[in-house]
Amino acid sequence: IPMYGIFENVNTLSELGQMPQWTAEKPLRIATGFNY
């Protein structure tokens, strides 16, 4: 998980999944793509 931008306050994947940014247009799987 990147430690900058909207991710700077995210400590766990469960917190990431609860973030309101993830909508039908921005699924979590796109965000997790930054890890690869």
LUMMARSE-765882 format. One record per atom (N, C-alpha, C, O, CB): residue number from 1; x, y, z; chain; atom name; residue in three letters. Coordinates in Angstrom, 1 decimal, always signed. Each point is the difference from the previous one (the first is absolute). Glycine has a CB too. Layout:
BEGIN
+-----+--------+--------+--------+---+----+-----+
:   k :     xx :     yy :     zz : c :  a :   r :
+-----+--------+--------+--------+---+----+-----+
: NUM :      X :      Y :      Z : A : CA : ALA :
...
+-----+--------+--------+--------+---+----+-----+
! end
This chain:
BEGIN
+-----+--------+--------+--------+---+----+-----+
:   k :     xx :     yy :     zz : c :  a :   r :
+-----+--------+--------+--------+---+----+-----+
:   1 :   +0.9 :   -1.2 :   +0.0 : A :  N : ILE :
:   1 :   -0.9 :   +1.2 :   +0.0 : A : CA : ILE :
:   1 :   +0.9 :   +1.3 :   +0.0 : A :  C : ILE :
:   1 :   +0.8 :   +0.1 :   +0.9 : A :  O : ILE :
:   1 :   -2.7 :   -1.4 :   +0.3 : A : CB : ILE :
:   2 :   +1.7 :   +2.1 :   -2.1 : A :  N : PRO :
:   2 :   +0.8 :   +1.3 :   -0.1 : A : CA : PRO :
:   2 :   -0.2 :   +0.8 :   +1.3 : A :  C : PRO :
:   2 :   -1.1 :   +0.0 :   +0.6 : A :  O : PRO :
:   2 :   +0.9 :   +0.0 :   -3.1 : A : CB : PRO :
:   3 :   +1.3 :   +0.6 :   +2.9 : A :  N : MET :
:   3 :   -0.1 :   +0.8 :   +1.3 : A : CA : MET :
:   3 :   -0.1 :   +1.5 :   -0.3 : A :  C : MET :
:   3 :   +0.6 :   +0.8 :   +0.6 : A :  O : MET :
:   3 :   +0.7 :   -2.6 :   +0.5 : A : CB : MET :
:   4 :   -2.1 :   +2.2 :   -2.2 : A :  N : TYR :
:   4 :   -0.1 :   +1.4 :   -0.3 : A : CA : TYR :
:   4 :   -1.4 :   +0.2 :   -0.5 : A :  C : TYR :
:   4 :   -0.8 :   -0.9 :   -0.3 : A :  O : TYR :
:   4 :   +3.2 :   +1.1 :   -0.3 : A : CB : TYR :
:   5 :   -2.8 :   +1.1 :   +0.4 : A :  N : GLY :
:   5 :   -1.3 :   +0.4 :   -0.5 : A : CA : GLY :
:   5 :   -1.1 :   -0.6 :   +0.8 : A :  C : GLY :
:   5 :   +0.1 :   +0.1 :   +1.3 : A :  O : GLY :
:   5 :   +0.9 :   -0.1 :   -3.6 : A : CB : GLY :
:   6 :   -2.0 :   -0.5 :   +1.7 : A :  N : ILE :
:   6 :   -1.2 :   -0.5 :   +0.8 : A : CA : ILE :
:   6 :   +0.3 :   -1.2 :   +0.8 : A :  C : ILE :
:   6 :   -0.8 :   -0.4 :   +0.8 : A :  O : ILE :
:   6 :   -0.6 :   +1.3 :   -2.6 : A : CB : ILE :
:   7 :   +2.6 :   -1.5 :   +1.6 : A :  N : PHE :
:   7 :   +0.4 :   -1.2 :   +0.7 : A : CA : PHE :
:   7 :   +0.8 :   +0.2 :   +1.3 : A :  C : PHE :
:   7 :   +0.2 :   -0.9 :   +0.7 : A :  O : PHE :
:   7 :   -0.2 :   -0.2 :   -2.9 : A : CB : PHE :
:   8 :   +0.3 :   +2.4 :   +2.4 : A :  N : GLU :
:   8 :   +1.0 :   +0.3 :   +1.1 : A : CA : GLU :
:   8 :   -0.6 :   -0.4 :   +1.4 : A :  C : GLU :
:   8 :   +0.8 :   -0.2 :   +0.9 : A :  O : GLU :
:   8 :   +0.1 :   +2.1 :   -2.3 : A : CB : GLU :
:   9 :   -2.2 :   -1.9 :   +1.5 : A :  N : ASN :
:   9 :   -0.6 :   -0.3 :   +1.3 : A : CA : ASN :
:   9 :   -0.6 :   -1.4 :   +0.1 : A :  C : ASN :
:   9 :   -0.6 :   -0.4 :   +0.9 : A :  O : ASN :
:   9 :   +0.1 :   +2.8 :   -0.7 : A : CB : ASN :
:  10 :   +0.8 :   -3.2 :   -1.3 : A :  N : VAL :
:  10 :   -0.5 :   -1.4 :   +0.0 : A : CA : VAL :
:  10 :   +1.1 :   -1.0 :   +0.5 : A :  C : VAL :
:  10 :   +1.1 :   +0.0 :   -0.5 : A :  O : VAL :
:  10 :   -2.6 :   +0.6 :   -1.5 : A : CB : VAL :
:  11 :   +1.1 :   -1.3 :   +3.0 : A :  N : ASN :
:  11 :   +1.0 :   -0.9 :   +0.7 : A : CA : ASN :
:  11 :   -0.3 :   -1.5 :   -0.4 : A :  C : ASN :
:  11 :   +0.9 :   -0.8 :   +0.1 : A :  O : ASN :
:  11 :   -0.7 :   +2.5 :   +1.8 : A : CB : ASN :
:  12 :   -1.4 :   -2.0 :   -2.2 : A :  N : THR :
:  12 :   -0.4 :   -1.4 :   -0.3 : A : CA : THR :
:  12 :   -0.8 :   -0.1 :   -1.2 : A :  C : THR :
:  12 :   -0.7 :   +1.0 :   -0.4 : A :  O : THR :
:  12 :   +0.8 :   -1.5 :   +2.8 : A : CB : THR :
:  13 :   -0.2 :   -0.7 :   -3.0 : A :  N : LEU :
:  13 :   -0.8 :   -0.2 :   -1.1 : A : CA : LEU :
:  13 :   -1.5 :   +0.1 :   +0.3 : A :  C : LEU :
:  13 :   -0.8 :   +0.5 :   -0.8 : A :  O : LEU :
:  13 :   +2.5 :   -2.0 :   -0.1 : A : CB : LEU :
:  14 :   -2.1 :   +1.2 :   +2.1 : A :  N : SER :
:  14 :   -1.4 :   +0.2 :   +0.4 : A : CA : SER :
:  14 :   -0.4 :   +1.5 :   +0.0 : A :  C : SER :
:  14 :   -1.1 :   +0.3 :   -0.3 : A :  O : SER :
:  14 :   +1.2 :   -2.5 :   +1.7 : A : CB : SER :
:  15 :   +0.9 :   +3.0 :   -0.9 : A :  N : GLU :
:  15 :   -0.3 :   +1.5 :   +0.0 : A : CA : GLU :
:  15 :   -0.1 :   +0.4 :   -1.5 : A :  C : GLU :
:  15 :   -0.8 :   +0.9 :   -0.3 : A :  O : GLU :
:  15 :   +2.0 :   -0.6 :   +2.5 : A : CB : GLU :
:  16 :   -0.3 :   -0.8 :   -3.0 : A :  N : LEU :
:  16 :   +0.0 :   +0.4 :   -1.4 : A : CA : LEU :
:  16 :   -1.4 :   -0.4 :   -0.7 : A :  C : LEU :
:  16 :   -0.5 :   +0.8 :   -0.7 : A :  O : LEU :
:  16 :   +3.0 :   -1.1 :   +0.6 : A : CB : LEU :
:  17 :   -3.0 :   -0.8 :   +0.5 : A :  N : GLY :
:  17 :   -1.3 :   -0.5 :   -0.6 : A : CA : GLY :
:  17 :   -1.1 :   +0.9 :   +0.5 : A :  C : GLY :
:  17 :   -1.1 :   +0.0 :   -0.6 : A :  O : GLY :
:  17 :   +2.0 :   -2.3 :   +0.5 : A : CB : GLY :
:  18 :   -0.8 :   +2.9 :   +1.2 : A :  N : GLN :
:  18 :   -1.0 :   +0.8 :   +0.6 : A : CA : GLN :
:  18 :   +0.0 :   +1.5 :   -0.5 : A :  C : GLN :
:  18 :   -0.9 :   +0.7 :   +0.3 : A :  O : GLN :
:  18 :   +0.9 :   -2.2 :   +1.7 : A : CB : GLN :
:  19 :   +1.0 :   +1.8 :   -2.7 : A :  N : MET :
:  19 :   +0.1 :   +1.4 :   -0.5 : A : CA : MET :
:  19 :   -1.1 :   +0.3 :   -1.0 : A :  C : MET :
:  19 :   -0.3 :   -0.8 :   -0.8 : A :  O : MET :
:  19 :   +2.8 :   +0.7 :   +1.1 : A : CB : MET :
:  20 :   -3.1 :   +1.3 :   -0.1 : A :  N : PRO :
:  20 :   -1.2 :   +0.4 :   -0.9 : A : CA : PRO :
:  20 :   +0.4 :   +0.2 :   -1.4 : A :  C : PRO :
:  20 :   -0.9 :   +0.1 :   -0.9 : A :  O : PRO :
:  20 :   -0.1 :   +0.9 :   +2.9 : A : CB : PRO :
:  21 :   +2.3 :   -0.8 :   -2.4 : A :  N : GLN :
:  21 :   +0.4 :   +0.2 :   -1.3 : A : CA : GLN :
:  21 :   -0.4 :   -1.1 :   -1.0 : A :  C : GLN :
:  21 :   -0.2 :   +0.2 :   -1.2 : A :  O : GLN :
:  21 :   +2.0 :   +1.2 :   +2.1 : A : CB : GLN :
:  22 :   -1.9 :   -2.6 :   -0.3 : A :  N : TRP :
:  22 :   -0.2 :   -1.2 :   -0.9 : A : CA : TRP :
:  22 :   -1.4 :   -0.2 :   -0.4 : A :  C : TRP :
:  22 :   -0.9 :   -0.3 :   +0.8 : A :  O : TRP :
:  22 :   +2.8 :   -0.8 :   +0.3 : A : CB : TRP :
:  23 :   -2.2 :   +1.4 :   -2.3 : A :  N : THR :
:  23 :   -1.3 :   -0.1 :   -0.6 : A : CA : THR :
:  23 :   +0.0 :   -0.9 :   -1.1 : A :  C : THR :
:  23 :   +1.0 :   -0.7 :   -0.3 : A :  O : THR :
:  23 :   -1.6 :   +3.0 :   +1.0 : A : CB : THR :
:  24 :   -0.6 :   -2.4 :   -1.4 : A :  N : ALA :
:  24 :   +0.0 :   -0.9 :   -1.2 : A : CA : ALA :
:  24 :   +0.9 :   +0.5 :   -1.1 : A :  C : ALA :
:  24 :   +0.5 :   -0.8 :   -0.8 : A :  O : ALA :
:  24 :   -2.9 :   +0.3 :   +1.3 : A : CB : ALA :
:  25 :   +2.8 :   +1.8 :   -0.4 : A :  N : GLU :
:  25 :   +0.9 :   +0.5 :   -1.0 : A : CA : GLU :
:  25 :   +1.5 :   -0.2 :   +0.4 : A :  C : GLU :
:  25 :   +0.9 :   +0.1 :   -0.8 : A :  O : GLU :
:  25 :   -2.7 :   +1.6 :   +0.1 : A : CB : GLU :
:  26 :   +2.0 :   -1.8 :   +2.1 : A :  N : LYS :
:  26 :   +1.3 :   -0.2 :   +0.5 : A : CA : LYS :
:  26 :   +0.1 :   -1.2 :   +0.9 : A :  C : LYS :
:  26 :   +0.1 :   +0.1 :   +1.2 : A :  O : LYS :
:  26 :   +0.3 :   +2.4 :   -1.4 : A : CB : LYS :
:  27 :   -0.5 :   -3.7 :   -0.4 : A :  N : PRO :
:  27 :   +0.0 :   -1.2 :   +0.9 : A : CA : PRO :
:  27 :   +1.4 :   -0.2 :   +0.7 : A :  C : PRO :
:  27 :   +1.0 :   +0.5 :   -0.5 : A :  O : PRO :
:  27 :   -2.7 :   -1.5 :   -1.1 : A : CB : PRO :
:  28 :   +1.6 :   +0.4 :   +2.7 : A :  N : LEU :
:  28 :   +1.2 :   -0.2 :   +0.8 : A : CA : LEU :
:  28 :   +1.1 :   -0.8 :   -0.7 : A :  C : LEU :
:  28 :   +1.2 :   +0.3 :   +0.2 : A :  O : LEU :
:  28 :   -2.6 :   -0.3 :   +1.8 : A : CB : LEU :
:  29 :   +1.0 :   -0.8 :   -3.0 : A :  N : ARG :
:  29 :   +1.0 :   -0.8 :   -0.7 : A : CA : ARG :
:  29 :   +0.9 :   +0.9 :   -0.8 : A :  C : ARG :
:  29 :   +1.2 :   -0.4 :   -0.3 : A :  O : ARG :
:  29 :   -2.7 :   -1.5 :   +0.2 : A : CB : ARG :
:  30 :   +1.0 :   +3.1 :   -0.3 : A :  N : ILE :
:  30 :   +0.9 :   +0.9 :   -0.8 : A : CA : ILE :
:  30 :   +1.0 :   +0.6 :   +1.0 : A :  C : ILE :
:  30 :   +1.2 :   +0.2 :   -0.4 : A :  O : ILE :
:  30 :   -3.0 :   +0.3 :   -1.3 : A : CB : ILE :
:  31 :   +1.4 :   -0.2 :   +2.9 : A :  N : ALA :
:  31 :   +0.9 :   +0.6 :   +1.0 : A : CA : ALA :
:  31 :   +1.1 :   -0.9 :   +0.4 : A :  C : ALA :
:  31 :   +1.1 :   +0.3 :   +0.1 : A :  O : ALA :
:  31 :   -3.0 :   +1.1 :   +0.7 : A : CB : ALA :
:  32 :   +1.5 :   -2.7 :   -0.6 : A :  N : THR :
:  32 :   +1.0 :   -1.0 :   +0.4 : A : CA : THR :
:  32 :   +1.0 :   -0.3 :   -1.1 : A :  C : THR :
:  32 :   +1.0 :   -0.6 :   +0.2 : A :  O : THR :
:  32 :   -2.7 :   -0.4 :   +1.3 : A : CB : THR :
:  33 :   +1.4 :   +1.4 :   -2.8 : A :  N : GLY :
:  33 :   +0.9 :   -0.1 :   -1.1 : A : CA : GLY :
:  33 :   +1.3 :   +0.7 :   +0.2 : A :  C : GLY :
:  33 :   +1.0 :   -0.3 :   -0.7 : A :  O : GLY :
:  33 :   -3.0 :   +0.0 :   -0.8 : A : CB : GLY :
:  34 :   +2.0 :   +1.3 :   +2.4 : A :  N : PHE :
:  34 :   +1.2 :   +0.8 :   +0.2 : A : CA : PHE :
:  34 :   +1.0 :   -0.8 :   +0.7 : A :  C : PHE :
:  34 :   +1.2 :   +0.3 :   +0.0 : A :  O : PHE :
:  34 :   -2.5 :   +1.7 :   +0.2 : A : CB : PHE :
:  35 :   +0.9 :   -3.2 :   +0.4 : A :  N : ASN :
:  35 :   +1.0 :   -0.8 :   +0.7 : A : CA : ASN :
:  35 :   +0.8 :   -0.9 :   -0.9 : A :  C : ASN :
:  35 :   +1.0 :   -0.6 :   +0.4 : A :  O : ASN :
:  35 :   -2.5 :   +0.6 :   +1.5 : A : CB : ASN :
:  36 :   +1.2 :   +0.0 :   -3.2 : A :  N : TYR :
:  36 :   +0.6 :   -0.9 :   -0.9 : A : CA : TYR :
:  36 :   +0.7 :   +0.7 :   -1.1 : A :  C : TYR :
:  36 :   +0.6 :   -0.6 :   -0.9 : A :  O : TYR :
:  36 :   -2.3 :   -1.1 :   +1.4 : A : CB : TYR :
+-----+--------+--------+--------+---+----+-----+
! end
